[in-house]
Amino acid sequence: MHKILIIEDEPLNASRIKRLLLDIDDTIEVYGPAKSIEEVVEILNIDNNYDLILSDIRLSEHLVFEAFHEVMPKCPVIFTTAYEEYAIKAFRNNGIDYLLKPIDADELLVAYKKAFSVTPSESTAPNLQSLSYDMKCYRTRILVCKGDELIPLKVSDISYIHTENNNVIAFSLSGTRYQLPLTMAELEDMLNPDMFFRLNRQYIANAESILKISLYFNSKLCVRIKGCDDNPIIVSKEKSAGFRNWLNR
């Protein structure tokens, strides 16, 4: 009897995945769905002994890698997504399958058999973190509009990024504001994680712009960023360990 966790923030997709899994083997124990980064971290901290995980890559405005950076799964992961993104070959070459939505029953069966054909020593879980960092080219410039000009904004010149009133604004090291035609999730995916960290839903910070970090109640952290006059930015308890590790690299 296999124990499988579903990570999916859309109820209809989660229900379909569960049904397809039970069509493959009605003795499977299906857990979840985990619908957010926080839920994934909490579940894996409590129990990280699943036989397989089926995970959507995007959870709301976040990427599931954010959770996996904090708690690495000990089992193979089959990723699901509505978009044919950069890493399909990379995931498959490393023994992790990657299914496009809507999930085809036959493709899921092949991926399921593949997941259980690997030995523990061949398990793909240890490769998840390196895949999320290494298997892509990160943006070095973002084309932005400033008045009637198009400006190639160097990513290295960005101090931090803030979302406000459904607008995403990049603040340069010199203090200039640039509205970005991208979501926070898209930026998190395309910016080099060695340079940028998503502090919370509202802020992405450049490591070079972090001025001060203070302990906050309930294991949270309080962050000050160069050029940011807002109140101290709070990093949640769930993200604080990953943030510390990121700064300590």
Contacts in CASP RR format, 6 or more apart in sequence:
PFRMAT RR
TARGET T0000
AUTHOR 0000-0000-0000
METHOD contacts of the structure
MODEL  1
MHKILIIEDEPLNASRIKRLLLDIDDTIEVYGPAKSIEEVVEILNIDNNY
DLILSDIRLSEHLVFEAFHEVMPKCPVIFTTAYEEYAIKAFRNNGIDYLL
KPIDADELLVAYKKAFSVTPSESTAPNLQSLSYDMKCYRTRILVCKGDEL
IPLKVSDISYIHTENNNVIAFSLSGTRYQLPLTMAELEDMLNPDMFFRLN
RQYIANAESILKISLYFNSKLCVRIKGCDDNPIIVSKEKSAGFRNWLNR
1 27 0 8 1.000
1 28 0 8 1.000
1 29 0 8 1.000
2 25 0 8 1.000
2 27 0 8 1.000
2 28 0 8 1.000
2 29 0 8 1.000
2 51 0 8 1.000
2 52 0 8 1.000
2 116 0 8 1.000
3 28 0 8 1.000
3 29 0 8 1.000
3 31 0 8 1.000
3 49 0 8 1.000
3 50 0 8 1.000
3 51 0 8 1.000
3 52 0 8 1.000
4 21 0 8 1.000
4 28 0 8 1.000
4 29 0 8 1.000
4 30 0 8 1.000
4 31 0 8 1.000
4 50 0 8 1.000
4 51 0 8 1.000
4 52 0 8 1.000
4 53 0 8 1.000
4 54 0 8 1.000
5 31 0 8 1.000
5 32 0 8 1.000
5 34 0 8 1.000
5 43 0 8 1.000
5 50 0 8 1.000
5 52 0 8 1.000
5 53 0 8 1.000
5 54 0 8 1.000
6 14 0 8 1.000
6 17 0 8 1.000
6 18 0 8 1.000
6 30 0 8 1.000
6 31 0 8 1.000
6 32 0 8 1.000
6 33 0 8 1.000
6 34 0 8 1.000
6 53 0 8 1.000
6 54 0 8 1.000
6 55 0 8 1.000
7 32 0 8 1.000
7 33 0 8 1.000
7 34 0 8 1.000
7 40 0 8 1.000
7 53 0 8 1.000
7 54 0 8 1.000
7 55 0 8 1.000
7 56 0 8 1.000
7 59 0 8 1.000
7 64 0 8 1.000
8 14 0 8 1.000
8 17 0 8 1.000
8 33 0 8 1.000
8 34 0 8 1.000
8 35 0 8 1.000
8 54 0 8 1.000
8 55 0 8 1.000
8 56 0 8 1.000
8 80 0 8 1.000
9 33 0 8 1.000
9 35 0 8 1.000
9 36 0 8 1.000
9 56 0 8 1.000
9 59 0 8 1.000
9 60 0 8 1.000
10 56 0 8 1.000
11 33 0 8 1.000
13 56 0 8 1.000
13 80 0 8 1.000
13 101 0 8 1.000
13 103 0 8 1.000
14 32 0 8 1.000
14 33 0 8 1.000
16 102 0 8 1.000
16 103 0 8 1.000
17 54 0 8 1.000
17 80 0 8 1.000
17 103 0 8 1.000
17 108 0 8 1.000
18 30 0 8 1.000
20 103 0 8 1.000
20 105 0 8 1.000
20 108 0 8 1.000
21 28 0 8 1.000
21 30 0 8 1.000
21 54 0 8 1.000
21 108 0 8 1.000
21 112 0 8 1.000
22 28 0 8 1.000
22 30 0 8 1.000
23 105 0 8 1.000
24 108 0 8 1.000
24 109 0 8 1.000
24 112 0 8 1.000
31 43 0 8 1.000
31 50 0 8 1.000
32 43 0 8 1.000
34 40 0 8 1.000
34 43 0 8 1.000
35 59 0 8 1.000
36 59 0 8 1.000
36 60 0 8 1.000
36 62 0 8 1.000
37 59 0 8 1.000
37 62 0 8 1.000
37 64 0 8 1.000
37 66 0 8 1.000
37 67 0 8 1.000
37 238 0 8 1.000
38 236 0 8 1.000
38 238 0 8 1.000
40 59 0 8 1.000
40 64 0 8 1.000
40 67 0 8 1.000
40 68 0 8 1.000
40 71 0 8 1.000
41 67 0 8 1.000
41 70 0 8 1.000
41 71 0 8 1.000
41 238 0 8 1.000
42 238 0 8 1.000
44 67 0 8 1.000
44 71 0 8 1.000
44 73 0 8 1.000
45 71 0 8 1.000
48 71 0 8 1.000
48 73 0 8 1.000
48 74 0 8 1.000
49 74 0 8 1.000
49 75 0 8 1.000
50 73 0 8 1.000
50 74 0 8 1.000
50 75 0 8 1.000
51 75 0 8 1.000
51 116 0 8 1.000
52 75 0 8 1.000
52 76 0 8 1.000
52 77 0 8 1.000
52 78 0 8 1.000
52 112 0 8 1.000
52 115 0 8 1.000
52 116 0 8 1.000
53 73 0 8 1.000
53 75 0 8 1.000
53 76 0 8 1.000
53 77 0 8 1.000
53 78 0 8 1.000
54 77 0 8 1.000
54 78 0 8 1.000
54 80 0 8 1.000
55 64 0 8 1.000
55 77 0 8 1.000
55 78 0 8 1.000
55 79 0 8 1.000
55 80 0 8 1.000
56 64 0 8 1.000
56 79 0 8 1.000
56 80 0 8 1.000
56 81 0 8 1.000
57 63 0 8 1.000
57 64 0 8 1.000
57 65 0 8 1.000
57 79 0 8 1.000
57 80 0 8 1.000
57 81 0 8 1.000
57 85 0 8 1.000
58 64 0 8 1.000
58 81 0 8 1.000
58 185 0 8 1.000
60 185 0 8 1.000
61 183 0 8 1.000
61 184 0 8 1.000
61 185 0 8 1.000
61 201 0 8 1.000
62 185 0 8 1.000
62 188 0 8 1.000
62 198 0 8 1.000
63 132 0 8 1.000
63 185 0 8 1.000
63 188 0 8 1.000
63 189 0 8 1.000
65 128 0 8 1.000
65 129 0 8 1.000
65 132 0 8 1.000
66 188 0 8 1.000
66 198 0 8 1.000
66 239 0 8 1.000
68 128 0 8 1.000
68 129 0 8 1.000
68 132 0 8 1.000
69 129 0 8 1.000
69 132 0 8 1.000
69 242 0 8 1.000
69 245 0 8 1.000
70 238 0 8 1.000
70 239 0 8 1.000
70 241 0 8 1.000
70 242 0 8 1.000
72 125 0 8 1.000
72 126 0 8 1.000
72 128 0 8 1.000
72 129 0 8 1.000
73 125 0 8 1.000
73 128 0 8 1.000
74 123 0 8 1.000
74 125 0 8 1.000
75 123 0 8 1.000
75 125 0 8 1.000
76 95 0 8 1.000
76 96 0 8 1.000
76 115 0 8 1.000
76 118 0 8 1.000
76 123 0 8 1.000
76 124 0 8 1.000
76 125 0 8 1.000
77 96 0 8 1.000
77 124 0 8 1.000
77 125 0 8 1.000
77 128 0 8 1.000
78 96 0 8 1.000
78 97 0 8 1.000
78 98 0 8 1.000
78 99 0 8 1.000
78 108 0 8 1.000
78 111 0 8 1.000
78 112 0 8 1.000
78 115 0 8 1.000
79 91 0 8 1.000
79 96 0 8 1.000
79 97 0 8 1.000
79 98 0 8 1.000
79 99 0 8 1.000
80 98 0 8 1.000
80 99 0 8 1.000
80 100 0 8 1.000
80 101 0 8 1.000
80 103 0 8 1.000
81 98 0 8 1.000
81 99 0 8 1.000
81 100 0 8 1.000
81 101 0 8 1.000
82 100 0 8 1.000
82 101 0 8 1.000
83 100 0 8 1.000
84 100 0 8 1.000
86 135 0 8 1.000
86 136 0 8 1.000
87 98 0 8 1.000
87 131 0 8 1.000
87 135 0 8 1.000
87 136 0 8 1.000
88 98 0 8 1.000
90 131 0 8 1.000
90 135 0 8 1.000
91 97 0 8 1.000
91 98 0 8 1.000
91 131 0 8 1.000
92 98 0 8 1.000
94 124 0 8 1.000
94 127 0 8 1.000
94 131 0 8 1.000
95 114 0 8 1.000
95 118 0 8 1.000
95 122 0 8 1.000
95 124 0 8 1.000
96 124 0 8 1.000
96 127 0 8 1.000
96 128 0 8 1.000
96 131 0 8 1.000
97 110 0 8 1.000
97 111 0 8 1.000
97 114 0 8 1.000
97 115 0 8 1.000
99 107 0 8 1.000
99 108 0 8 1.000
99 111 0 8 1.000
118 124 0 8 1.000
132 193 0 8 1.000
133 193 0 8 1.000
133 194 0 8 1.000
138 155 0 8 1.000
138 190 0 8 1.000
138 191 0 8 1.000
138 192 0 8 1.000
139 155 0 8 1.000
139 190 0 8 1.000
139 191 0 8 1.000
139 192 0 8 1.000
140 154 0 8 1.000
140 155 0 8 1.000
140 156 0 8 1.000
141 152 0 8 1.000
141 153 0 8 1.000
141 154 0 8 1.000
141 155 0 8 1.000
142 152 0 8 1.000
142 153 0 8 1.000
142 155 0 8 1.000
142 170 0 8 1.000
142 180 0 8 1.000
142 182 0 8 1.000
143 150 0 8 1.000
143 151 0 8 1.000
143 152 0 8 1.000
143 153 0 8 1.000
144 150 0 8 1.000
144 151 0 8 1.000
144 153 0 8 1.000
144 170 0 8 1.000
144 178 0 8 1.000
144 179 0 8 1.000
144 180 0 8 1.000
144 181 0 8 1.000
145 151 0 8 1.000
145 179 0 8 1.000
145 181 0 8 1.000
146 178 0 8 1.000
151 178 0 8 1.000
153 170 0 8 1.000
153 172 0 8 1.000
153 178 0 8 1.000
155 191 0 8 1.000
155 192 0 8 1.000
155 195 0 8 1.000
156 195 0 8 1.000
157 172 0 8 1.000
157 173 0 8 1.000
157 174 0 8 1.000
158 170 0 8 1.000
158 171 0 8 1.000
158 172 0 8 1.000
158 173 0 8 1.000
158 196 0 8 1.000
158 206 0 8 1.000
159 171 0 8 1.000
159 172 0 8 1.000
159 173 0 8 1.000
159 175 0 8 1.000
159 205 0 8 1.000
159 206 0 8 1.000
159 208 0 8 1.000
159 209 0 8 1.000
159 225 0 8 1.000
159 226 0 8 1.000
159 227 0 8 1.000
159 228 0 8 1.000
160 170 0 8 1.000
160 171 0 8 1.000
160 203 0 8 1.000
160 204 0 8 1.000
160 205 0 8 1.000
160 206 0 8 1.000
160 209 0 8 1.000
160 225 0 8 1.000
160 226 0 8 1.000
160 227 0 8 1.000
160 228 0 8 1.000
161 168 0 8 1.000
161 169 0 8 1.000
161 170 0 8 1.000
161 171 0 8 1.000
161 180 0 8 1.000
161 184 0 8 1.000
161 187 0 8 1.000
161 196 0 8 1.000
161 203 0 8 1.000
161 204 0 8 1.000
161 205 0 8 1.000
162 168 0 8 1.000
162 169 0 8 1.000
162 171 0 8 1.000
162 202 0 8 1.000
162 203 0 8 1.000
162 228 0 8 1.000
162 230 0 8 1.000
163 169 0 8 1.000
163 184 0 8 1.000
163 201 0 8 1.000
163 202 0 8 1.000
164 202 0 8 1.000
167 179 0 8 1.000
168 179 0 8 1.000
168 180 0 8 1.000
168 182 0 8 1.000
168 183 0 8 1.000
168 184 0 8 1.000
168 187 0 8 1.000
169 177 0 8 1.000
169 178 0 8 1.000
169 179 0 8 1.000
169 180 0 8 1.000
170 177 0 8 1.000
170 178 0 8 1.000
170 179 0 8 1.000
170 180 0 8 1.000
171 177 0 8 1.000
171 178 0 8 1.000
171 227 0 8 1.000
171 228 0 8 1.000
172 178 0 8 1.000
173 209 0 8 1.000
173 226 0 8 1.000
175 227 0 8 1.000
180 187 0 8 1.000
182 190 0 8 1.000
184 198 0 8 1.000
184 201 0 8 1.000
184 204 0 8 1.000
187 204 0 8 1.000
188 196 0 8 1.000
188 198 0 8 1.000
188 204 0 8 1.000
191 204 0 8 1.000
193 246 0 8 1.000
194 207 0 8 1.000
194 249 0 8 1.000
195 206 0 8 1.000
195 207 0 8 1.000
195 208 0 8 1.000
196 204 0 8 1.000
196 205 0 8 1.000
196 206 0 8 1.000
196 207 0 8 1.000
197 204 0 8 1.000
197 205 0 8 1.000
197 207 0 8 1.000
197 243 0 8 1.000
197 246 0 8 1.000
198 204 0 8 1.000
198 239 0 8 1.000
199 205 0 8 1.000
199 223 0 8 1.000
199 233 0 8 1.000
199 235 0 8 1.000
199 239 0 8 1.000
199 243 0 8 1.000
200 233 0 8 1.000
200 234 0 8 1.000
200 235 0 8 1.000
200 236 0 8 1.000
200 239 0 8 1.000
202 233 0 8 1.000
203 225 0 8 1.000
203 233 0 8 1.000
205 223 0 8 1.000
205 225 0 8 1.000
205 233 0 8 1.000
207 246 0 8 1.000
207 247 0 8 1.000
209 225 0 8 1.000
209 226 0 8 1.000
209 227 0 8 1.000
210 223 0 8 1.000
210 224 0 8 1.000
210 225 0 8 1.000
210 226 0 8 1.000
210 247 0 8 1.000
211 224 0 8 1.000
211 225 0 8 1.000
211 226 0 8 1.000
212 223 0 8 1.000
212 224 0 8 1.000
213 221 0 8 1.000
213 222 0 8 1.000
213 223 0 8 1.000
213 224 0 8 1.000
213 247 0 8 1.000
214 221 0 8 1.000
214 222 0 8 1.000
214 223 0 8 1.000
214 232 0 8 1.000
215 221 0 8 1.000
215 222 0 8 1.000
216 222 0 8 1.000
216 234 0 8 1.000
218 237 0 8 1.000
219 237 0 8 1.000
219 240 0 8 1.000
220 234 0 8 1.000
220 235 0 8 1.000
220 236 0 8 1.000
220 237 0 8 1.000
220 240 0 8 1.000
221 234 0 8 1.000
221 235 0 8 1.000
221 240 0 8 1.000
221 243 0 8 1.000
221 244 0 8 1.000
222 232 0 8 1.000
222 233 0 8 1.000
222 234 0 8 1.000
222 235 0 8 1.000
223 232 0 8 1.000
223 233 0 8 1.000
223 234 0 8 1.000
223 235 0 8 1.000
224 232 0 8 1.000
224 233 0 8 1.000
225 233 0 8 1.000
235 243 0 8 1.000
END
